[in-house]
C-alpha cells in the first residue's frame, strides 16, 4: 500500500483540496483507496461523504484497525473530535496507530491518502511515521514561508526517531492558491527558490492556482473535472497534471 501524506504546519493552504482530489483521481482509475482524515474538523470527511465509511480515524490511536477487505473505490476513516485526545496519551496512542496501520497494509488497499491537521501534533508525527511519500502544499505568503524550515526539521526528526533513518520520499513544496498576477507572490516564489533551490519544489513547476472552481468542487463533494462550467476546465487540466505526477511517483516507489 503506497501512502501519501499531505502535510504543512499552516492552515488554509489547500491540504484538504489536494487530499480529496488525489483520492478521487486514484479511485477513478479503479484503485482501492483508503483515506484517513486526521483533522478533527473533518473537512476531507465532509467532501468524501460518499465514500464507504469505516468508522472514525481516532480508532487507529485508541482501539483497533477496521475489519474487512478493501474494495475498489474510496474507503474513509473519518476525522472526529476524539483525535484531540491523542496528545494526552501520546506515546501509547502513536504506538497503537503504528500497529493498526501495519494491519491496514495487509487489507488489500492500493493507496492510502492521509490528510493532516494544520498544527504539529502526535497525529502529524504518526502520519509521517508510516508515509511512503509526502507533499506539502504552501501558500506563497510570509507566514507560510516561515514554516518551511520547521516542516523540513520535523520530517527529519521523524526519519531519525521513528523510521530508523529510512527517508520519506518528499515530492516537494506545491504552491497552492497561487495568484500569478500578484507581484508579492511571484517575489516570494523567487526568494524561496533562491533560499532552498529548485529541488525542494514539486516536480515540473506544478502549482494549484486560486480558482473559484475548486471551492465549488468541495461544496459539491465532487472532483473539479466533473463541474460543467467552462471555468472549471482550466482547473481540471491544472490539477490533473499535479495528480498524475503524484501517482507516477507513488507507483515508482516501494511501499
N, C-alpha and C positions, 0 to 999 in steps of 0.2 A: 504494500500500500504506500503510494507516494503521498507525502504530507506537506502541504503548502501552508505556511503560517503568514498571515497578513498582520503586520505589527508596526506601530510607531507610537512613541510616547507623547502623542498630541491628539486631541480630539478634533473632529471636523476636517480631516484631511482626506476623506474618501476611502477609509478602510473597508467599511461595510459595502459601499458601492462596488468595490473591486471584488470582495469576497463572494457576494451573491452572484455576480456576473461570471466569475470563474466557475462556480458551481453549476450554473445554468449551462454554460458553454460545454463543460465536460459531460454533463448529463445528456445534452442534446446529441452527442456523438455516441450515445449508448453505454457510457461508462456507469459503473456503480459508485456513486459519490456520497461520502459521509461528510456532513457539515457539522462542526462543533462550534457553537456560539458561546464564547467565554465572557461576553459582556452582559452583566446583569440587566442592562437596559433592553437587551433582546431585539435590537433593531434588525439584525440579519434574520432572526427568527420570524419577525413580523413579515418581512419581504418574502420569506420562503415558507409561508404558512401552508402552501400546497404540498410540501414535501411529506414523506412518510415520517410520522412522529415516533421517536424512540424514547422520549422522556426528557427530563431536564439534564443539562450538561453537568450540573453540580453533583449528580450521582457518581460521576467519574472520580470525584475527590473524596466522597464520603461513603459510597456504597459499592456497587458492582457494575461492571460493563453490561450493557443491554444484551439480552438473549436474542438469538435469531440470526439467520444468514442474510447477507447483503442481497439486494435486488437492484436491477437496472433502474437508473434514475436517482433521485435525491432522497437521502435519509437525513434526519435532523435530530441532533441533541440540542435542545433549545436553551437559550440563556434564561436564567431565573435569579431571583433575589438571594437565594441561598449561596450563590457564588461570593457574596460579600463576606461570608464567614470563613473563606479559605485561609486568609492570612492569620486568623486567630488560632488555627491548628496547622500551621504552615508545613512543618516537616512531615507529619503523618499524612496530610492531605496531598502533598506533592508526590510522595512515595506511592500512595494509593492510585493517583492519577496515572503514574508510570506503569504500574501493574495492570490497571484496567486497559490502558492504551495498548499494551502488548497483546492482550486478549483480542482487542478490536482488530489488530493487524491480521489475526487469523480468521477474521469473519468474512473475507472474500471481497471487500471493497477494493476498487482500483485506486481511488484517491480519497484523501481526507483534506478538507479545507477548514482551517481554524481561524476564526475572527476573534481578535483580542480586544481587551478594554484599553482605553486611552491613557491610563496611568500605570506605571510599573507596579507589578504585584506578583504574588505567587502564581497567579494564573498565566501571566506572560512568561514567567520562568518555566512553568510546566510545558507550555506550548513550544517554546524553543528547545526544550529538552528532547522532544520527540520529533522535531521538524526534519524533513528532508530538505526543504528549501524555504527561504524567507524572502519576502518582498516588502518594501517599506514605502507606501505612498507618502509623499511630502507635499506640503503647500509652500510655495516659494515666498514665504513671509518671514520676518525676522524671528519670531518666537519658534516657528517650526524649524528653522535652520539651526537655532541654538541647541536643539535637542539631538542633532545628528551624532555628535561625539558620544553623548550618553547612550544612544541606541547601539552604536558600534561597541562601546565598552560593555554593555550588558550582554550583547551577543558573545563577546569574548569570555566573559565571566561564566556563562552557561557552558560554553565549549570546554573550558578548563575544569569547571567544578562538577558538571553533571553528565558530560559526554566523553570523558576520558581523553580529551584533546581532539575528538572527532569533529571536524568543521561542519558548520551549517552551510549549505550551498546558498550564497547570497546573490539573488537576482539583481539587487541594486535598489537605488532610490528612484522611485517613479514619480515624476512631477504630476501632481493632481490638482484639479481645479485651476489649471494654468490659464492665464489670460495673456496671450502674446502681445496684445496692444498696450499692456501696462509696462512702462519703462522700468518701474521698480522690480517687477518680477523678472524681466529679462536681465536686469543688473544682478539680482540675487542669484540667478542661474549661472551667470558668468563667474561670480565670486565663488560659488560652490565648486564649479569646475576647476578654478584656479587653486582652490584650497585642497580639494580631495582628488582631483583627476577624473578623467572620463570613465575609468574602470569601475568607479563606485556607482555609476548611473545605470539605470535599466537599459538593457541592450537595444541597439538600433534607434536611439533617441526617442524611445516610446514615451508617450505622455497622455494624460487624460485632461482635456480642456474643460473649461467651465461652460456647461451647456444645460439648458432647461430640460432637454430630453432625458437626461439622466435622473433628474428629480422626478419626472413623470413616470419613468420606468419603476422606480422604487415605490411610488404611490400606487401604481397599477400591479405591483408584485409580479412583474414580467420583464424579460430582457429588453433592453432598449431597441434591439433589432426587430422586435415584434410590434413596435409602435408605428401605426400607419400615418406618419407625418413626414413630409419632406425633410424637415429639420433633423429628424431622428436618423436619417440615412448617414449623414456625416458622422454622427456619434457612433453608430453601429460599425462603420468601417474603421473608425479610430480604435474603439475598444476591442474589436475582433483581432486587430493587429497585435495588441498587447496580450490578449488571451492566448492567441496562437503561439506567441513567443514563450509564454509561461508553460503551456502544455508540452512544447518541444523540449524545453529544458527539463521538466519533470520526467518525461519519458526517456531522456538520455541518461538518467541517473539510476543508481542502485538504491532501492528503498532502504 
